[in-house]
C-alpha cells in the first residue's frame, strides 16, 4: 500500500529518466551528509512523496527497511516526506531504520517515535578556515611534500562515459587500481549500503581525482556532492599496493586546496563508526552502544575504526555526531542484518588470518594510534544550522552540545 500521490519503485532500473533526474537533483541539492549521494547506488528501492518533492532510498531485509541517504527534500518539505514515508511503512507493517542521522535532527526523530542511538562521528574540514599551516598539520605537509618530491602529480578527471579516452583508457585503469586495493583488504571485495561501490561509467555528478606518477595512476579518490555543491565527501579512496607512501594523504590535501579555491564550504572525510559512542545521549540503546564499543575495542580487523580515526584525525577535522534512528524500537535481529547487508562482519576467511597476523605484528612493534580521549575535539555545528531540525521542541534528554549553534571546544573525555 502506498499513500495517495506517492510512488514506490523496487529499483533504480525502474526509474523513468525524469524520476532519475529528480532523485539526482534532490541528492545533490538537499543531501546533508556523506552518504546522501549514495541514494543513487544500484540495488536500492525508492519512495517518492506526493508531487515528487522528496525521496527516500532504502534497502530491505524481511520486514525492515534500512534508509540510505536520509530524507532528500527541501527543508520545509522534510516533515511531510517523513510523515508519508512512515505512513507507507506502517500500512505495510514494516519497521524502519535511518542509518546516518545528524545531531541536528535527533530531536525530530525522537518526537516522531523513533529510538535514536549514537553510532559514530563524521570528521569534516571547514575549508574556509583551513590553511594547512602550523605544527598541527606538520604530518600532512610531510606526506604531501614527500609525494611531490617523488614525482606524484594531482589531477582531476571528468568521468564522462561519452568520452572515448575516459571510457577505453581511464575507466579500466581505475578499475585495475580498485582491484589491487581490494585484494589487500580482509574482505577482498567491495562493501555496500554505507559505502559507495565503484561504477566509473555511472558517476552522475561525482568527481574523480587521481594521483599519477610517470603517467600511471597510483591512487584515486571519488568525491560525492551535497548541499548544492557546498559539501564534498571523500567517499571512496583506493591505491595500488606499490603506491608512493602517503599518496592518499597527498590526494586529500590537494583536493581540499582545490575545493577551497572554488569556495566550497565543507569537505567530509566520511563517518568513523563507533567513535565516541559512549559519549552519546542517556536514551541511547544499550545494545547499540555496547555493540559498537565492542567493535572498536575488540574487532579492529573488521573495517578497523581505530585506524580510520587515526588517519582522519591527522587532518585536524571537526566532528559531526551520527545516529541511527529506528522505528518503532531497536531490535537485535535487524541490527545484525544491517551489518550483514553492509558486509563489514563477513570477511574473506582466507584473508582474515593474514590480517590478524599483520595487526599482531604492529601491536608487537608498539604501534601507537590516536586516542579519541586525548585528541583535539571540536563539535561542528555552524550558526546557519540553528533551528533547522524537522520539529523544534525542547527536550531535556538531549545534551546541549548536540544543538550548539557554533563549534564548541571540548575537554578530552576519558572513555572506558
Residue pairs with C-beta under 8 A, 6 or more apart in sequence:
1 88
1 91
1 92
2 8
2 88
3 50
3 84
3 87
3 88
3 91
4 50
5 49
5 50
5 51
6 47
6 48
6 49
6 50
6 84
6 88
7 19
7 46
7 47
7 48
7 52
8 45
8 46
8 47
8 48
8 88
9 15
9 19
9 45
9 46
9 48
10 45
11 42
11 43
11 44
11 45
12 20
12 40
12 41
12 42
12 43
12 44
12 46
15 23
15 46
19 46
19 48
19 52
22 48
22 52
22 55
23 39
23 40
23 46
23 55
23 57
23 72
24 40
24 204
24 205
26 39
26 54
26 55
26 72
26 73
27 36
27 37
27 39
27 40
27 69
27 72
27 226
28 37
28 205
28 225
28 226
28 228
28 229
29 74
29 227
29 228
30 36
30 72
30 73
30 74
30 75
31 37
31 39
31 69
31 70
31 72
31 225
31 226
31 227
31 231
32 70
32 102
32 226
32 227
32 231
33 69
33 70
33 100
33 102
33 122
33 226
33 268
33 320
33 322
34 100
34 122
34 224
34 226
34 233
34 235
34 268
34 270
34 271
35 68
35 69
35 70
35 99
35 100
35 194
35 271
36 69
36 70
36 72
36 224
36 226
37 69
37 196
37 204
37 205
37 206
37 224
37 225
37 226
37 233
37 235
38 57
38 68
38 69
38 193
38 194
38 195
38 196
38 224
38 235
39 55
39 57
39 68
39 69
39 72
40 57
40 204
41 57
41 68
41 192
41 193
41 196
41 197
42 197
42 199
43 59
43 192
44 57
44 58
44 59
44 68
45 57
45 58
45 59
45 60
46 55
46 56
46 57
46 58
47 55
47 56
47 58
47 84
47 85
47 88
48 54
48 55
49 55
49 73
49 77
49 80
49 81
49 84
49 85
50 80
50 84
53 73
53 74
53 77
53 80
53 81
54 71
54 72
54 73
54 74
54 77
54 78
54 80
54 81
55 72
55 73
55 81
56 67
56 69
56 71
56 72
56 81
56 85
57 67
57 68
57 69
57 72
58 65
58 66
58 67
58 68
58 96
59 65
59 66
59 68
59 193
59 341
60 66
60 94
61 334
61 337
61 338
61 341
62 337
63 93
63 94
63 95
64 94
64 95
64 96
64 97
64 334
64 337
65 89
65 94
65 95
65 96
65 97
66 97
66 99
66 193
66 334
66 338
66 341
67 96
67 97
67 98
67 99
68 99
68 193
68 194
69 100
70 98
70 100
70 101
71 78
71 81
71 82
71 85
71 98
71 390
72 81
73 80
73 81
75 388
78 390
79 108
79 390
79 391
82 108
82 112
82 390
85 96
86 96
86 112
86 327
88 94
89 95
89 96
89 327
95 326
95 327
95 328
95 331
95 334
96 326
96 327
97 324
97 325
97 326
97 327
97 334
97 338
98 109
98 114
98 324
98 325
98 326
99 193
99 194
99 324
99 338
100 194
100 271
100 322
100 323
100 324
101 109
101 116
101 322
101 323
101 324
101 325
102 122
102 320
102 321
102 322
102 323
103 320
103 321
103 323
103 381
103 402
103 403
104 381
104 385
104 388
104 389
104 402
104 403
105 389
105 390
106 116
106 281
106 323
106 325
106 389
106 398
106 402
107 389
107 391
107 392
107 393
107 395
107 398
107 403
108 389
108 390
108 391
109 116
109 323
109 325
109 390
110 116
110 283
110 395
110 397
111 391
111 393
111 395
112 327
112 390
112 391
113 327
113 328
114 325
114 326
114 327
115 283
115 285
115 325
115 326
115 327
115 328
115 329
115 330
116 281
116 283
116 284
116 323
116 324
116 325
116 326
117 280
117 284
117 285
117 288
117 289
117 323
117 324
117 326
117 330
118 276
118 277
118 279
118 280
118 281
118 284
118 288
118 289
118 321
118 322
118 323
119 271
119 273
119 274
119 277
119 288
119 292
119 322
119 323
119 324
120 271
120 272
120 273
120 274
120 275
120 276
120 277
120 292
120 305
120 322
121 271
121 272
121 275
121 276
121 319
121 320
121 321
121 322
122 268
122 269
122 270
122 271
122 272
122 319
122 320
122 321
122 322
123 268
123 269
123 270
123 272
123 312
123 313
123 315
123 317
123 318
123 319
124 266
124 267
124 268
124 269
124 317
124 318
124 319
124 320
124 380
125 256
125 266
125 267
125 268
125 269
125 315
125 316
125 317
125 318
126 265
126 266
126 318
126 380
126 382
127 256
127 259
127 260
127 264
127 265
127 266
127 267
128 260
128 265
130 256
130 260
132 140
132 141
132 253
132 256
132 257
136 316
136 376
137 315
137 316
139 314
140 249
140 253
140 314
140 315
142 246
143 245
143 246
143 249
143 250
143 253
144 246
144 249
144 250
144 253
144 254
146 244
146 245
146 246
146 250
147 211
147 244
147 245
147 246
147 247
147 250
148 250
150 213
150 244
151 213
151 214
152 211
152 212
152 213
152 218
152 244
152 247
152 250
153 211
153 212
153 213
154 209
154 210
154 211
154 250
154 251
154 254
154 258
155 209
155 210
155 211
155 212
156 207
156 208
156 209
156 210
156 258
157 166
157 170
157 208
157 209
157 210
158 166
158 208
159 166
159 171
159 200
159 203
159 206
159 207
159 208
160 166
161 167
161 171
161 200
161 201
161 202
167 201
170 200
170 217
171 200
171 201
173 216
173 217
174 198
174 200
174 208
174 210
174 217
174 220
175 198
175 200
177 217
177 218
177 219
177 220
177 238
177 239
177 240
178 198
178 238
180 238
180 239
180 240
180 241
181 238
181 239
181 240
181 241
182 188
182 189
182 190
182 238
183 241
184 241
185 351
185 355
186 301
186 302
186 347
186 348
186 351
186 352
186 355
187 343
187 346
187 347
187 348
187 351
188 348
188 350
188 351
189 343
189 348
190 197
190 198
191 197
191 303
191 342
191 343
191 344
192 341
192 342
192 343
193 338
193 341
193 342
193 343
194 271
194 342
195 235
195 236
195 342
196 222
196 224
196 235
196 236
198 222
198 236
198 238
200 208
203 222
205 225
206 222
206 223
206 224
206 225
207 222
207 223
207 225
207 232
208 220
208 221
208 222
208 223
209 220
209 221
209 223
209 251
209 254
209 255
209 258
210 217
210 219
210 220
210 221
210 251
211 217
211 218
211 219
211 220
211 239
211 243
211 244
211 247
211 250
211 251
212 218
213 244
218 239
218 240
218 243
218 244
218 247
219 237
219 238
219 239
219 240
219 243
219 247
219 248
219 251
220 237
220 238
220 239
220 251
221 234
221 236
221 237
221 248
221 251
221 252
221 255
222 235
222 236
222 237
223 232
223 233
223 234
223 235
223 255
224 232
224 233
224 235
225 231
225 232
225 233
226 232
226 233
226 268
227 265
227 266
229 264
230 264
230 265
230 266
231 264
231 265
231 266
231 267
231 268
232 255
232 259
232 264
232 266
232 267
232 268
233 267
233 268
233 269
233 270
234 252
234 255
234 267
234 268
234 269
234 270
235 270
237 248
237 251
237 252
239 247
239 248
244 250
249 311
249 314
252 269
252 315
253 315
255 267
256 267
256 315
259 267
269 312
269 315
269 317
271 322
272 305
272 308
272 309
272 312
273 292
273 295
273 303
273 305
273 308
274 292
274 293
274 295
274 296
274 305
275 296
275 305
275 309
275 319
275 372
276 372
276 413
276 415
277 284
277 288
277 289
277 292
277 293
277 296
278 289
278 293
278 415
278 416
279 413
279 415
280 289
280 321
280 323
281 397
281 398
281 399
281 402
282 397
283 397
285 326
285 330
287 330
287 332
287 335
288 324
288 330
288 335
291 335
295 302
295 305
296 305
296 306
300 306
300 307
300 359
301 347
301 352
301 355
301 356
301 359
302 344
302 345
302 347
303 344
306 369
307 369
309 369
309 370
309 372
310 369
310 370
313 370
313 375
314 370
316 376
317 380
318 378
318 379
318 380
318 407
319 377
319 378
319 379
319 380
320 379
320 380
320 381
321 379
321 402
324 330
326 334
339 345
340 346
347 355
372 413
372 415
373 412
373 413
373 414
373 415
374 412
375 412
377 409
377 410
377 412
377 413
378 407
378 408
378 409
378 410
379 401
379 404
379 407
379 408
379 410
380 407
381 403
381 404
381 405
381 406
381 407
381 408
382 406
382 407
383 405
383 406
385 405
386 405
389 403
401 408
401 410
